[in-house]
Amino acid sequence: MPVSVPSVVVHADADVLAKAVAARLITRLVDVQSAKGSASLVLTGGGVGLATLAEVAASPARAAVDWRRLDVWWGDERFLPTGDPERNETGARRALLDHVDLDPERVRPMAGPDSGLTAEEAAERYAEELRRAARPEDHGPVPSFDVLLLGMGPDGHVASLFPEMPSLYEERPVVAVHGSPKPPPTRISLTLPAITAAREVWVVAAGAEKSGAVRMALSDAGPMQVPAAGARGRQRTLFLLDRQAASKIPPALIRPASP
């Protein structure tokens, strides 16, 4: 499936980045809903990801989004019980989801061990949810998400896809991840085929410790070495960065994005 060439947007610092991504996200959701009635969003965890959601909640412009017509998914989850403070779902609910009028049936978290499922079974269940939500025009086993948000680690991981791990070879849309180098060791994650099915993929990163991985993700590195190098949307890919995270990008690789 063809994917887009990444564009890069650089903001002054992490606080400005979170505010700018929040404003961009609100605008995008409003535009999509105006065009087709509903929108779909895949959430991420991490510091800047949750800060972005908090900025959406704090923005007066959030009222422009029809939250009842938004489908909410997750890119990955730590395999921990519902309500655990380390779960991405818990952070997202605290930052944004509990503050807007969502349709509960359209919010789709990944199951934890309290569901009675193993991590493998929880991954299979999520893949089945995605299959049921996919429409004929999506041409695959997952919806063509309107915006898929991703954070990125200093090692270049996105979602729970870590360098050199078997999950990077997966063709299934969702997998259980064991032996994660970042705790907790067991997680559930969308795979690269599911990520690249999205219309737009936004990689959001802040901090000097991310700068090397950002440079490699935008150069000739492969996704086995730097998973973020495989994070591309079909119609648009944005790397939304603060100055520190962008500090090692060669000027030739910076392709500015339209608003």
C-alpha positions as CSV (number, residue, x, y, z in Angstrom):
1,M,0.0,0.0,0.0
2,P,1.5,3.4,-0.9
3,V,2.4,5.7,1.9
4,S,3.2,9.4,2.2
5,V,6.6,11.1,2.5
6,P,7.0,12.6,6.0
7,S,6.7,16.3,6.6
8,V,8.3,18.0,9.7
9,V,6.9,20.7,11.9
10,V,9.2,22.1,14.7
11,H,7.9,24.0,17.7
12,A,9.9,25.9,20.3
13,D,9.6,23.5,23.3
14,A,7.5,20.6,24.6
15,D,4.8,22.9,26.1
16,V,4.3,24.8,22.8
17,L,4.4,21.4,20.9
18,A,1.5,20.0,23.0
19,K,-0.6,23.1,22.5
20,A,0.1,23.2,18.7
21,V,-0.7,19.5,18.2
22,A,-3.9,19.9,20.2
23,A,-5.0,22.8,18.0
24,R,-4.1,20.8,14.9
25,L,-6.0,17.8,16.1
26,I,-9.1,19.7,16.9
27,T,-9.0,21.3,13.4
28,R,-8.5,18.0,11.8
29,L,-11.4,16.2,13.6
30,V,-13.7,19.1,12.8
31,D,-12.8,19.0,9.1
32,V,-13.2,15.2,8.9
33,Q,-16.6,15.3,10.7
34,S,-17.7,18.2,8.4
35,A,-16.8,16.1,5.3
36,K,-18.1,12.7,6.3
37,G,-20.1,12.9,9.6
38,S,-17.8,11.1,11.9
39,A,-14.1,10.7,12.6
40,S,-11.7,8.1,14.0
41,L,-8.7,8.7,16.3
42,V,-6.0,6.4,17.6
43,L,-4.4,7.5,20.9
44,T,-1.0,7.1,22.3
45,G,0.5,7.4,25.7
46,G,3.7,9.0,27.0
47,G,4.4,12.4,28.4
48,V,3.8,14.6,25.3
49,G,0.9,12.4,24.1
50,L,-1.0,12.9,27.3
51,A,0.0,16.6,27.5
52,T,-1.5,17.0,24.0
53,L,-4.8,15.4,25.2
54,A,-4.8,17.7,28.3
55,E,-4.4,20.7,26.0
56,V,-7.4,19.5,23.9
57,A,-9.4,19.3,27.1
58,A,-8.3,22.8,28.1
59,S,-9.1,24.4,24.7
60,P,-12.3,26.3,24.2
61,A,-12.2,25.1,20.6
62,R,-12.8,21.6,21.8
63,A,-16.6,22.4,21.6
64,A,-16.3,22.5,17.8
65,V,-15.7,18.7,17.8
66,D,-18.8,16.5,17.9
67,W,-17.4,14.1,20.4
68,R,-20.4,11.7,20.1
69,R,-19.4,11.1,16.5
70,L,-15.8,10.2,17.3
71,D,-14.4,6.6,17.4
72,V,-11.5,6.3,19.8
73,W,-8.9,3.5,19.5
74,W,-5.5,2.9,21.0
75,G,-2.2,2.2,19.3
76,D,-0.9,0.1,22.2
77,E,-1.5,-0.7,25.8
78,R,0.3,-2.0,28.8
79,F,-1.2,-5.4,29.8
80,L,-2.4,-4.2,33.2
81,P,-5.8,-4.2,34.9
82,T,-8.4,-1.6,34.0
83,G,-7.8,1.5,36.0
84,D,-4.1,0.9,36.6
85,P,-2.4,4.3,36.5
86,E,0.2,2.9,34.1
87,R,-2.3,2.1,31.4
88,N,-2.5,4.4,28.4
89,E,-6.3,4.3,28.7
90,T,-6.2,5.5,32.3
91,G,-4.0,8.5,31.3
92,A,-6.2,9.3,28.3
93,R,-9.3,9.2,30.4
94,R,-7.8,11.5,33.0
95,A,-6.4,14.0,30.5
96,L,-9.3,14.2,28.1
97,L,-11.9,11.4,27.7
98,D,-13.6,12.0,31.0
99,H,-14.1,15.6,30.2
100,V,-16.0,15.3,26.9
101,D,-19.3,13.8,25.9
102,L,-18.2,10.6,24.1
103,D,-20.4,7.8,23.1
104,P,-19.1,4.9,25.3
105,E,-19.8,2.4,22.6
106,R,-17.3,4.2,20.3
107,V,-14.4,4.2,22.9
108,R,-12.5,1.0,22.4
109,P,-9.7,0.3,24.9
110,M,-7.6,-2.8,24.8
111,A,-8.4,-5.5,27.4
112,G,-6.2,-6.1,30.4
113,P,-5.7,-9.2,32.5
114,D,-8.7,-8.5,34.6
115,S,-10.8,-9.4,31.5
116,G,-9.8,-13.0,32.0
117,L,-8.0,-13.1,28.7
118,T,-4.3,-13.8,28.0
119,A,-2.4,-11.1,26.2
120,E,-2.7,-13.1,23.0
121,E,-6.4,-13.5,23.4
122,A,-6.8,-9.8,24.2
123,A,-4.8,-9.0,21.0
124,E,-7.1,-11.3,19.0
125,R,-10.2,-9.7,20.5
126,Y,-8.9,-6.2,19.5
127,A,-8.1,-7.4,16.0
128,E,-11.7,-8.7,15.7
129,E,-13.1,-5.3,16.9
130,L,-11.0,-3.6,14.2
131,R,-12.3,-6.1,11.6
132,R,-15.9,-5.4,12.5
133,A,-15.3,-1.6,12.3
134,A,-13.6,-1.7,8.9
135,R,-15.7,-0.8,5.9
136,P,-15.4,-2.0,2.4
137,E,-13.7,1.2,1.3
138,D,-11.0,0.6,3.9
139,H,-9.7,-2.3,1.8
140,G,-8.3,-4.3,4.7
141,P,-8.8,-5.7,8.2
142,V,-8.6,-2.4,10.0
143,P,-10.4,1.0,9.6
144,S,-8.5,3.8,7.7
145,F,-8.1,5.8,10.8
146,D,-8.4,9.6,10.2
147,V,-5.6,10.4,12.7
148,L,-3.2,8.0,14.3
149,L,-1.1,9.6,17.1
150,L,2.2,8.0,18.0
151,G,4.9,8.9,20.5
152,M,8.4,7.8,20.0
153,G,11.1,6.5,22.3
154,P,14.8,7.4,22.3
155,D,15.3,3.9,20.7
156,G,12.9,4.8,17.9
157,H,10.1,2.6,19.1
158,V,6.5,3.5,18.3
159,A,3.4,2.0,20.0
160,S,4.9,-1.1,21.6
161,L,7.0,-2.0,18.6
162,F,10.6,-2.1,19.7
163,P,13.8,-2.4,17.6
164,E,14.7,-5.9,16.4
165,M,11.7,-7.5,18.0
166,P,9.6,-10.2,16.2
167,S,6.4,-8.0,16.2
168,L,8.0,-5.9,13.5
169,Y,7.6,-8.8,11.1
170,E,3.9,-9.3,11.9
171,E,1.2,-9.1,9.3
172,R,-1.5,-9.5,11.8
173,P,-3.0,-6.1,12.8
174,V,-2.6,-6.5,16.6
175,V,-0.1,-8.6,18.6
176,A,0.8,-9.4,22.1
177,V,4.3,-8.2,22.9
178,H,6.4,-10.1,25.5
179,G,9.8,-9.1,26.9
180,S,9.4,-5.4,26.2
181,P,12.7,-3.6,27.1
182,K,10.5,-0.9,28.7
183,P,8.4,-2.0,31.6
184,P,5.9,-3.5,31.9
185,P,7.2,-6.5,29.8
186,T,3.8,-7.6,28.4
187,R,1.9,-5.3,26.1
188,I,-0.6,-5.2,23.2
189,S,0.2,-3.3,20.1
190,L,-1.0,-2.4,16.7
191,T,1.5,-3.6,14.1
192,L,3.0,-1.6,11.2
193,P,0.4,-2.9,8.7
194,A,-2.3,-1.5,10.9
195,I,-0.5,1.8,11.5
196,T,0.2,2.3,7.8
197,A,-3.5,1.8,7.0
198,A,-4.3,5.2,8.7
199,R,-5.0,8.2,6.5
200,E,-2.7,10.3,8.6
201,V,0.0,9.3,11.0
202,W,1.4,11.9,13.4
203,V,4.6,11.1,15.3
204,V,4.9,13.5,18.2
205,A,8.3,13.7,20.0
206,A,10.0,16.1,22.4
207,G,13.4,16.2,24.0
208,A,17.1,15.9,23.0
209,E,17.2,12.2,23.9
210,K,14.8,11.6,20.9
211,S,17.0,13.6,18.4
212,G,19.1,10.7,17.1
213,A,16.1,8.4,16.6
214,V,14.2,11.2,14.9
215,R,17.1,11.7,12.5
216,M,17.3,8.0,11.7
217,A,13.5,7.7,11.3
218,L,13.6,10.4,8.6
219,S,16.7,9.1,6.8
220,D,17.4,5.7,5.4
221,A,17.0,3.6,8.5
222,G,14.7,0.5,8.2
223,P,11.9,-0.2,10.6
224,M,13.6,-3.2,12.1
225,Q,16.4,-0.8,13.3
226,V,14.1,2.2,14.0
227,P,10.4,1.3,14.1
228,A,9.4,4.9,13.6
229,A,10.9,4.7,10.1
230,G,7.9,2.5,9.3
231,A,5.3,4.8,10.8
232,R,3.7,6.3,7.7
233,G,0.2,7.3,6.8
234,R,-1.4,6.7,3.4
235,Q,-2.3,10.3,2.8
236,R,-0.1,12.2,5.2
237,T,2.8,11.7,7.7
238,L,3.7,14.4,10.2
239,F,6.7,14.5,12.5
240,L,5.6,17.0,15.1
241,L,8.7,17.9,17.2
242,D,10.2,20.4,19.6
243,R,13.5,22.0,18.8
244,Q,15.5,19.6,20.9
245,A,14.0,16.5,19.2
246,A,14.6,18.1,15.8
247,S,18.2,19.2,16.5
248,K,19.9,16.5,14.5
249,I,17.8,16.5,11.4
250,P,19.8,17.5,8.3
251,P,18.2,20.5,6.6
252,A,17.7,18.4,3.5
253,L,15.3,16.1,5.4
254,I,13.1,18.8,6.7
255,R,10.0,19.0,4.6
256,P,7.6,21.6,6.0
257,A,3.9,20.7,6.4
258,S,1.0,22.9,5.5
259,P,-1.2,23.9,8.5
